[in-house]
């Protein structure tokens, strides 16, 4: 058995997940009770997480606002989710503050996640991958992953990185 396989040995395979979409426009669509919110990235995240046998137990759409993101993260951390996925708010504009808010909450950061995500993104989008501020870390024995809001970024991160390693990550996070 290879070393990576040994590390995953004995870890539960399925976990509960919270998903937060951070987008002011989608938040206002939700507030207006419009039928179509258009949260493609959130839908992709829910689909991939569920298709991998995990259960989405909490989902919300938040505006690009420090206080609202903090409140959303507090709710997600208080839920019975073992891991949290955020999409959006990772860009370079003034309103993109997801990374700043979540970084302040993390007890530990998983630097390798952002590095690997940017490397894999480079294969798809070239040097534009330097604009990606994807991060991951740990808070209260829960894994937290902050992803860019583009559907392709969410698909890449979940399919190629998070889902293959979530059992291994959770095994260590919950020790």
Secondary structure, 3 states (H helix, E strand, C coil): CCHHHHHHCCCCCCCEEEEEEECHHHHHHHHCCCCCCCCHHHHHHHHHHHHCCCEEEEEEEECCCHHHHHHHHHHHHHCCCCEEEEECCCCCCCCCCHHHHHHHHCCEECHHHHHHHHHHHHHHHHHHHHHCCCEEEEECCEEEEEECCCHHHHHHHHHHHHHHHHHHHHHHHCC
